Amino acid sequence: MKDCIKFLFLLVLVTRLFSVDAQTLDSYEYNSEFTWGINKNSSGGLIGGFTFKKAKKRSDRILETYGFEIMNVKHAQEVRRNSAYTGNYFIYGKSNYLYALRLQYGRDFILFTKAPQQGVEIKAVFAAGPSIGIVAPYFIERTVDNSYFSSVHEQYNPYNPHHSFNNILGTGNLFEGIGDSKIQMGGNLKAALNFELGLVKSQVTGFEIGLLADAYFNKVILIPTAVNKSVFPTVFFTLFYGNRK
């Protein structure tokens, strides 16, 4: 984590130095942009979630931003296992999912302004806002009376003797038990660097790398037998696409 922070600060300093030379280029003007992206982060799976952002210029170098993110947040000790009888995957010990809905308000500071049809526009990104955590039960499929021909779907409970490793056949159905979810309120804080690479004036394409932390008012129990916490720091990478005018 410390190395990531140092890396981000170094990028800010380097790109700020380059931004002086960028003033000599004929840059193009725009007033607003909308982007959406696919996120990969250290607290998520193959795809961490999705991001949406609306930005409006307040000056030549500053944009006011409104963001919304939908993320799947995992416990650091989650490991996929497979049943010896069915081969289906499940996460042994997991009792709940955490889906984070993040609202964000912030500022993008343009460090390097690109010229038409060339270069990269680089922004320093800062945003914060409320987080709504949806804590949904994690269902497993288990045997009934040790018979592998009869099974039930239940939320995993480490203290239930029927939920031993050898009795689990796999996970439950997608979104099963979502109606029994609980809400955790909190907040989030983000700092990142944004690299816009598009060659077409009206389109936005690029990536964003940075740090983000979710903090909830109470501990979120994902794996009951492990150490659970209320703060979830993460390093993220987002590929985004959008349009501007």
N, C-alpha and C positions, 0 to 999 in steps of 0.2 A: 504493500500500500504506500509506504514512504517513497519507494522508487517511482511509482506512478505519479505521485504529487510532484516530485522533483522534475520528472519528464515533462509534465504539463507546464510548469513554470518556465522551464527551459524553452519550450516551444513558444510560449507567449513572448519571451524576451527576444528570441531570434526573429519571429515574424514581425514584431514591433520595429525592429531595426530595418527590415526589408520594406516596411510600409512607407518609409521616407522616400525610397526610390520609386515606389508605386505612384506617387503624386505626379510624376512626369508623364504617365500614360493617360490616354484619352479614355476615361472610365465611362461606363454607361449608367444611366439613372433608373431607379425604380422606387416605388413608394410603399409597396406591400408585397408579401409573399405568403403562400400556404404550402406546407410540406407534410408528408407522412413518411414514416419509416419503419423498418424492421430492426428490432433490437436484439443484440446478443450481449449477455452480461454474466458476471461471475456468480450471480445468485439465481440464475435461470437455467433452462435446458438448452436444447439445440437452438430454439427460437425463444428468446426471453419474453418478447411481447411486441407491442406496436405503439408508435408515437404519432402524435398529430400536433402541429404548431402553426399558429397564425402570427405573423410579424408585421409591424408597421413602422416605417421610418419616422423618427422624431427629430433627427438631424442628419447631416452627411455621414456621421460615424456611429450613430446610436439607433437601435431598433427596439421598440417595445414589443414584448412577446406574450402570447397566451398559449399554454400547452396543455395537452391531455395525454396521459400514458396509461396503457393497460398491460400489466406485467404479472407473470407467474413467478412467485418468490419461493425458493427452495431452501431447506435446511442444509447446512454444510456437510452433514453426515449422511445424506441420502445416497443410497446405493441400490441400483436395480439388481434384483435377484430373479431367478427363474425357478418355477416349480419343477421338482424332479418327476412329477407325474404327468403334467400337461405341457410343460415347457413354456407356459405363459409367464410374462414378466410381472413383477410387483415390487414395491419398495417395502422391505420388511422393517417394521417399527414405526412407520409413518401413520399418523392418525388424522392429520388435517392438511388440506391445501391452504395456501395463502395467495389470493389474487389481489394485487395492489392497483387501485384506481387513483392516479395522481393528477391533481390540478396544479398548474404552475403559472406563475406570473414572473416575468423577468426582463432582462436587458441583454441584447447582443451588441457587442462593441466591435466594429469593423477595424481590424488591424491591417489588413492588406486588401486593397481594392483592385479587382481584376480589370484588364482592358477587354474590349469586345473581341470575341473569338479567340481569346488566349488567356493563359494564366489561371490563377487560383484566387478566389476570395476567401479570406480567413477571418473568422470571428472568434472572439472570446465570449463564451456563453455563461450566464449566471441566471438561475431561476430558483424559486421556492414556492411552496404552497401546501395546501392540505392533502393528506393521503387518506383514502378510505380502504381499509383492509377487509376483504371478504374472506372469512375463515370457514371453508367448506369441509365437511367430513370426507375422509379418504376411505372408500369402501373396498373391501376384499371379498373374494369368493372363497368360501371354505367348505370343507366336507361336513356332512351331517352323520353323526354316530360312526365316524371313521369310514364311511362308505364313499368311495369316489364316484359313485353313480348318482348321488344325491348331494346337493349343495345349496347354500344360502348366501346372500350378499348382506354384509354388515359393515359398519364402521369398525376399523381395526382398534382393538383395545388390548394393550400389552398384558393386562391383568386378567384377561379372559382365558382360561385353560384351553378352550377350543380354538384359540388363535395362535397356537404354536406353529412354528415354521412348517412342519411336515403336514399340517392340516390345510395350508393355504394353497389354493389352486390357481390364483391369479388376482387381478384387480377387478373391481366392479365395473359397471357400465359408465360411459362418458357422461359427466355431469350428474351422476347418481347421487342423491342426497343434497343437491344444491339448495333445495327448499329449506333445509335445516341449517343453513349457514348463519354465522354470527358476524356482526360488524365490529371492527376495531378502528378507532379514529386515531389519526396521527398527523405527521407533517413530513415534508421532504425538502431536500436542499441539493442543488445540482451545480457543478462547475465543469465546463468542457471547452474544447476547441472544435470549431466547425469549419470544414473544408468544402467549399462549393466548387465543383469542377465542370459545370455545364458549359457548352459552347453556344447554346441558343439563348438569346436574351430573355425570352419569355418563360424558359424552363429552368428548374433548379435540380441539380443532381450532385450528390456528394456523400460525405460521411462525417460522423461526429464521434469523438472519443472523449471520455471524461470520467468523473467520479460522481456518485450519487449516494445519498443516505436516506433511508426511511426510518422514522422514529415513531413508535406507537405509545399510547399512554399505558398500556399493559403488555405483559409478555404474551407472545403468540406461541401457543403450544402446537408444534408441528410433529415432533417426535417426543412423546411423553417421557421416555427413559433417557433422553439426552439432555444436554444443557440448552434450554431455550432462552430467547432474548426478545427484547422489544425494539432494538436498533439493528437495521440491516444495511451495512455499507456495501457498495458494489462498484466495480469498474465495468464500464460498458462501451460498446461499439455499436453505432447505428448507421445503417445505410438508408438514405432518404431520397425522395423524389418529390417534385412539386412544380408550382408555377409562380410567376411574379408579374406584377404590372406597375 
